[in-house]
Structure formats: C-alpha cells, structure tokens
Amino acid sequence: MKRLILLLFLLIPACDEPINPVPDYPVHLELDMTFEDRELRDVPSSKAFTIKNINAATERAGFGGVLVVHAVDGLFYAFDMACPHEANRSILVAADENTLNAVCPKCGTKYDIAFGTGAPNGVGRNYLKKYTVINSGTRLTVSN
C-alpha cells in the first residue's frame, strides 16, 4: 500500500503541466530601447530576434528565435518563435500587429501575444514557449 501511495505522488507532478515540444535552447538577449530596439517602446509592439540580427558572440536566441512583445497591459513578454505544434526551427510564428497574435504560416494557429499568454487558437494545443524578461528602464534582458 505504501508503494502505491508513493507511486501516485511521483506521477501526479508529471501531470500538472504539459511538456512543451519546443526543445530548450539557451536564450540571452540584452536589448536597448533607447537606440537599436526603440520600436519596443510603443504599446503594442513586437520585434523578432534570430541568429541573423543578434550578436552571436554574446547573445543566444533560443530554438527558433525570440519574439519580444510590449503587450497591451504595458508589460514585456518574450516567446520562442518556433510553433509548438510544428516543433521545427524553420517554421516560425510571425507577429500580426493588426490582430495582436503570432501566427504560424504552416498550421495557421494563432497565439495570443496581446496579453502575453501565448495561448493557442487553432490546431495547436501547446502555448508558445515563454522566456523571462527583466525590465530595467530602457534596457530589457531576456533569458531562460
């Protein structure tokens, strides 16, 4: 009986949160909203960061790139750009500034970025992989 109870306690935490199919890759971005990243000052706004537009010597952009969002609530959020339904680093969501969603070009799933949830609406069932954003005035640090 004790073994059964122990087994149940070991299995229950595994059921709390679904595992995101987007693999863990290092993320570290230092953003300056005074100059290079000033478009992020506007609400709402977003900017995509991939290996093509970061300093690869010191920065990391996750599995598919990082989408940084200045949401309608005034807070900053960051998501991996790889669609979790596709889990392929070459299929990336793109921000649609008109609908305030990030949209997958392949499966068509729309992910909420307006309020920073990354919640799916479409065939995808997993949320966008979220990263930590630290706001220090005109500087943002994005990491995992």
RODOVO-369395 format. One line per field, with one value per atom (N, C-alpha, C): x, y, z; residue number from 1; atom name. Coordinates in steps of 0.001 Angstrom, whole numbers. Example, Ala and Ser with C-alpha at 12.3 -4.5 7.8 and 13.67 -1.06 7.14 Angstrom:
! residues 2
u 13190;12300;13200;12850;13670;12900
v -5690;-4500;-3300;-2250;-1060;30
w 7800;7800;7800;7080;7140;7870
pos 1;1;1;2;2;2
site N;CA;C;N;CA;C
***
This chain:
! residues 144
u 820;0;870;1952;2839;3487;3805;4415;3449;2178;1169;1006;960;830;2060;3243;4469;4465;4036;3961;3003;1870;911;1499;2222;2849;3918;4584;5596;4970;3813;3160;2349;1782;917;1642;2847;3500;3762;3944;4199;2974;1794;561;177;865;483;555;1627;1855;2358;1710;2186;3587;4360;5711;5633;6282;6290;7196;6708;7511;8698;8747;9885;11045;12173;13292;13905;14526;15201;16533;16694;17944;18275;19545;19905;19308;18887;18356;19038;19611;20164;20232;19411;19395;19475;20278;20355;19839;18665;18025;18083;18329;18437;17317;16303;15149;15412;16618;16972;17369;18071;18588;18106;18839;18582;17177;16607;15321;14229;14328;13401;11951;11724;10349;9576;10277;9610;9032;9314;8743;7240;6767;5348;4516;3270;2328;1165;821;1557;2637;3648;4699;5404;6172;6945;8156;9129;10328;10870;11266;11798;13321;13892;15339;15716;16536;17015;18532;19124;20577;21058;20168;20535;20684;20016;20071;20485;21250;21792;23313;23957;25401;25666;25959;26103;27251;28178;29294;28844;27826;27412;25942;25135;23695;23235;22101;21501;20010;19468;18084;17204;17448;16555;16559;15493;15381;15065;14038;13632;13786;14310;14362;13473;13552;12780;11924;10638;9714;9497;9939;9747;8541;7646;6373;6200;5805;5354;3836;3216;1799;896;-420;-1387;-1480;-1019;-1026;199;1060;2236;3451;3310;4424;5118;6330;7112;7083;6956;6957;7876;8371;9221;8844;8808;8411;9382;9542;10283;9407;10013;9262;8905;9456;9110;7679;6867;5491;5528;4900;4939;4202;3245;2534;3447;4290;5204;6522;6977;8246;9398;9495;10519;11126;12425;13054;12988;12523;12389;10947;10020;8626;8369;8407;8369;7093;6569;5422;5890;4963;5249;4152;4526;3555;2689;1390;434;-25;492;211;-1266;-2001;-3426;-4285;-3948;-4757;-4110;-2882;-2130;-1970;-1728;-1446;-120;464;1587;992;1242;570;1591;1266;2114;1750;2740;2448;2071;2373;2079;743;581;-648;-1755;-1402;-2397;-2810;-2235;-2587;-2201;-3104;-2842;-2580;-1516;-1120;-1275;-1924;-2144;-835;-505;643;195;-1059;-1575;-1535;-1782;-1805;-703;239;1417;1200;97;-141;494;515;996;8;-1257;-2295;-2651;-2825;-3133;-4611;-4882;-6233;-6117;-6443;-6301;-5960;-5271;-4948;-3895;-3041;-2026;-2659;-2102;-2636;-1678;-410;570;745;1021;1317;2704;2932;4278;5208;6432;7434;7781;7671;7856;9210;9806;11078;10911;11874;11856;12347;11636;12043;12215;13387;13650;13766;12911;12866;13618;14668;15445;15429;14268;14154;14170;15284;15383;16076;16378;17044;16183;16177;15487;16499;16387;17184;16221;16433;15599;16462;15941;16728;15799;16414;15650;16363
v -1188;0;1261;1261;2412;2657;1576;1712;2342;1969;2528;4025;4429;5851;6621;6066;6705;6841;5818;5856;6942;7077;8120;9511;9732;11026;11336;10329;10540;10853;10317;10522;11809;12248;13427;14676;15021;16227;16190;15017;14911;15295;15287;15594;17068;17836;19228;20080;20006;20901;20097;20286;19530;19995;19069;19385;20083;21222;21954;21219;20947;20208;20994;22293;23091;22833;22319;21987;23207;22962;24028;24348;25599;26122;27381;27746;28937;30221;31092;32403;33448;34436;35587;36755;37760;38968;40184;41163;42456;43490;44065;44987;46416;47340;48763;49517;49914;50598;52071;52541;53918;54015;53002;53070;51914;50790;49702;49119;49073;48408;49382;50620;51669;51414;50599;50312;49557;48954;48245;49182;50475;51430;51597;51409;51583;50436;50740;49729;49690;48585;47330;47355;46536;46397;45065;44676;43439;43524;42684;42613;41191;40676;39330;39361;38421;38289;36864;36764;35464;35532;34444;34391;35451;35897;36882;38298;38622;40010;40144;39159;39282;39217;39560;39412;37970;37106;35673;35361;36291;36059;36123;36951;37137;36849;36747;36569;35219;34747;33489;33722;33094;33354;32108;31189;30055;29095;28323;27291;27891;28729;29290;30792;31403;32858;33316;34590;35123;36282;36232;37316;38074;39336;40174;41062;41120;41818;42839;44063;45062;45008;44316;43966;45129;44923;45977;46289;45378;45654;46464;46827;47637;46834;45523;44667;44065;43576;42938;41427;40735;39277;38814;37593;37024;35565;35159;33806;33257;31929;31299;31375;31659;31832;30515;29399;28101;27744;27404;26992;25683;25615;24385;23225;23516;22440;21770;22557;22027;21563;22248;21933;21789;22751;22751;24150;24253;25577;26375;25777;26528;26984;26619;27073;28001;29304;30315;31130;31409;32306;33723;34522;35935;36769;37907;38790;39457;39468;40204;41386;42563;43756;44151;43737;44078;43255;41971;41109;40877;41341;41152;39666;38894;37471;37175;36042;35483;34309;34257;33286;32345;31046;30046;29983;30118;30101;28713;27656;26304;25777;25743;25161;26193;27481;28538;28872;28206;28506;29934;30624;31985;31913;32571;32580;33996;34109;35418;36019;37176;37926;39270;39647;40932;41031;39923;39908;39029;38600;37886;36453;35832;34453;33431;33726;32744;31620;31827;30793;30519;29226;28865;29001;29303;29312;28718;27439;26727;25278;24631;23206;22976;23957;23826;23771;22961;22819;23330;23489;23972;25477;26109;27538;27772;28996;29360;29226;28791;28694;30118;30369;31716;31839;33021;33325;34468;34613;35651;36975;38053;39401;40248;40855;41783;43175;44074;45450;46351;47019;47959;49323;49942;51261;51161;51552;51496;50230;49328;48075;46877;45889;44636;43499;42564;41351;40186;39379;38215;36979;36032;34819;33663;32493;31323;30695
w 0;0;0;811;860;-501;-1183;-2510;-3488;-3418;-4309;-4069;-2819;-2484;-2962;-2759;-3214;-4732;-5424;-6882;-7353;-6689;-7049;-6861;-5779;-5535;-6581;-7075;-8107;-9455;-9730;-11024;-11095;-10010;-10016;-10493;-10019;-10515;-12020;-12591;-14020;-14831;-14225;-14945;-14852;-14037;-13800;-15064;-15781;-16904;-18096;-19257;-20417;-20818;-21314;-21754;-23108;-23229;-24487;-25471;-26686;-27658;-28221;-27988;-28448;-27488;-28008;-27115;-26444;-25309;-24568;-25234;-25596;-26142;-25354;-25247;-24469;-25055;-24143;-24515;-23654;-24301;-23589;-24575;-24336;-25158;-24246;-24644;-23958;-24943;-24654;-25585;-25057;-25959;-25613;-26318;-25569;-26160;-26433;-26160;-26495;-27958;-28463;-29826;-30687;-30687;-31630;-31531;-30367;-30164;-29731;-30183;-29744;-30136;-31199;-31600;-30517;-29567;-28479;-27420;-27526;-26567;-26763;-28003;-28306;-27748;-27383;-26914;-27890;-28493;-28504;-29581;-29400;-30405;-30193;-31202;-31078;-31988;-31685;-32512;-32447;-33605;-33701;-33667;-32931;-32830;-33229;-34266;-34731;-34842;-35233;-35385;-36384;-37266;-38291;-37739;-36630;-36148;-34677;-34181;-32826;-32897;-31809;-31704;-31257;-32216;-31946;-30989;-30800;-29881;-28420;-28124;-26736;-26478;-27518;-27332;-27875;-27355;-27781;-28011;-29072;-29461;-29448;-28533;-28373;-29542;-29675;-30697;-32064;-32136;-33418;-33511;-32491;-32426;-31284;-30952;-29829;-30319;-29961;-30253;-28948;-28914;-27731;-27992;-27002;-27153;-26038;-26416;-25448;-25541;-24604;-24679;-24277;-24506;-24217;-22732;-21868;-20433;-20004;-20982;-20692;-20271;-20146;-19735;-20954;-20737;-21796;-21612;-22735;-22746;-23868;-23752;-24801;-25010;-26275;-26652;-27680;-27677;-28763;-29999;-31134;-32375;-33050;-32599;-33184;-32788;-33774;-33499;-32714;-31536;-30752;-31424;-32282;-32989;-34006;-34656;-35668;-35049;-33972;-33279;-34268;-35168;-36210;-36229;-36116;-36016;-37312;-38392;-39639;-39880;-38995;-39106;-37930;-38217;-37164;-37208;-36031;-35941;-36237;-36734;-37003;-36374;-35822;-35180;-36233;-35979;-36803;-35960;-36275;-35464;-35518;-36552;-36649;-35695;-35534;-34662;-33309;-33124;-31890;-31548;-32597;-32464;-33132;-32764;-33515;-34280;-35582;-36444;-37073;-37056;-37709;-39188;-40078;-41508;-42032;-41275;-41760;-41233;-39908;-39346;-39160;-39211;-39091;-37674;-36678;-35288;-34958;-34246;-33782;-32283;-31863;-30458;-29906;-28743;-28127;-27645;-28180;-27659;-27100;-27322;-26856;-25333;-24670;-23212;-22633;-23491;-23025;-22605;-23026;-22595;-23536;-24836;-25809;-26023;-25630;-25731;-27187;-27524;-28905;-29238;-30511;-31050;-32446;-32563;-33823;-33549;-34487;-34310;-33231;-32984;-31943;-30568;-29670;-28315;-27246;-27592;-26622;-26744;-25615;-25592;-26200;-26664;-27083;-25879;-26125;-25049;-24615;-23311;-22771;-22097;-22228;-21589;-20596;-19710;-18686;-19268;-18927;-19344;-18094;-17966;-16866;-17464;-16984;-17474;-16508;-17022;-16215;-16891;-16918;-17547;-19056;-19676;-21133;-21621;-20710;-21085;-20706;-21588;-21319;-21387;-20478;-20533;-20684;-21709;-21985;-21761;-20980;-20692;-20363;-20222;-19757;-18577
pos 1;1;1;2;2;2;3;3;3;4;4;4;5;5;5;6;6;6;7;7;7;8;8;8;9;9;9;10;10;10;11;11;11;12;12;12;13;13;13;14;14;14;15;15;15;16;16;16;17;17;17;18;18;18;19;19;19;20;20;20;21;21;21;22;22;22;23;23;23;24;24;24;25;25;25;26;26;26;27;27;27;28;28;28;29;29;29;30;30;30;31;31;31;32;32;32;33;33;33;34;34;34;35;35;35;36;36;36;37;37;37;38;38;38;39;39;39;40;40;40;41;41;41;42;42;42;43;43;43;44;44;44;45;45;45;46;46;46;47;47;47;48;48;48;49;49;49;50;50;50;51;51;51;52;52;52;53;53;53;54;54;54;55;55;55;56;56;56;57;57;57;58;58;58;59;59;59;60;60;60;61;61;61;62;62;62;63;63;63;64;64;64;65;65;65;66;66;66;67;67;67;68;68;68;69;69;69;70;70;70;71;71;71;72;72;72;73;73;73;74;74;74;75;75;75;76;76;76;77;77;77;78;78;78;79;79;79;80;80;80;81;81;81;82;82;82;83;83;83;84;84;84;85;85;85;86;86;86;87;87;87;88;88;88;89;89;89;90;90;90;91;91;91;92;92;92;93;93;93;94;94;94;95;95;95;96;96;96;97;97;97;98;98;98;99;99;99;100;100;100;101;101;101;102;102;102;103;103;103;104;104;104;105;105;105;106;106;106;107;107;107;108;108;108;109;109;109;110;110;110;111;111;111;112;112;112;113;113;113;114;114;114;115;115;115;116;116;116;117;117;117;118;118;118;119;119;119;120;120;120;121;121;121;122;122;122;123;123;123;124;124;124;125;125;125;126;126;126;127;127;127;128;128;128;129;129;129;130;130;130;131;131;131;132;132;132;133;133;133;134;134;134;135;135;135;136;136;136;137;137;137;138;138;138;139;139;139;140;140;140;141;141;141;142;142;142;143;143;143;144;144;144
site N;CA;C;N;CA;C;N;CA;C;N;CA;C;N;CA;C;N;CA;C;N;CA;C;N;CA;C;N;CA;C;N;CA;C;N;CA;C;N;CA;C;N;CA;C;N;CA;C;N;CA;C;N;CA;C;N;CA;C;N;CA;C;N;CA;C;N;CA;C;N;CA;C;N;CA;C;N;CA;C;N;CA;C;N;CA;C;N;CA;C;N;CA;C;N;CA;C;N;CA;C;N;CA;C;N;CA;C;N;CA;C;N;CA;C;N;CA;C;N;CA;C;N;CA;C;N;CA;C;N;CA;C;N;CA;C;N;CA;C;N;CA;C;N;CA;C;N;CA;C;N;CA;C;N;CA;C;N;CA;C;N;CA;C;N;CA;C;N;CA;C;N;CA;C;N;CA;C;N;CA;C;N;CA;C;N;CA;C;N;CA;C;N;CA;C;N;CA;C;N;CA;C;N;CA;C;N;CA;C;N;CA;C;N;CA;C;N;CA;C;N;CA;C;N;CA;C;N;CA;C;N;CA;C;N;CA;C;N;CA;C;N;CA;C;N;CA;C;N;CA;C;N;CA;C;N;CA;C;N;CA;C;N;CA;C;N;CA;C;N;CA;C;N;CA;C;N;CA;C;N;CA;C;N;CA;C;N;CA;C;N;CA;C;N;CA;C;N;CA;C;N;CA;C;N;CA;C;N;CA;C;N;CA;C;N;CA;C;N;CA;C;N;CA;C;N;CA;C;N;CA;C;N;CA;C;N;CA;C;N;CA;C;N;CA;C;N;CA;C;N;CA;C;N;CA;C;N;CA;C;N;CA;C;N;CA;C;N;CA;C;N;CA;C;N;CA;C;N;CA;C;N;CA;C;N;CA;C;N;CA;C;N;CA;C;N;CA;C;N;CA;C;N;CA;C;N;CA;C;N;CA;C;N;CA;C;N;CA;C;N;CA;C;N;CA;C;N;CA;C;N;CA;C;N;CA;C;N;CA;C;N;CA;C;N;CA;C;N;CA;C;N;CA;C;N;CA;C;N;CA;C;N;CA;C;N;CA;C;N;CA;C;N;CA;C;N;CA;C;N;CA;C;N;CA;C;N;CA;C;N;CA;C;N;CA;C;N;CA;C;N;CA;C
***
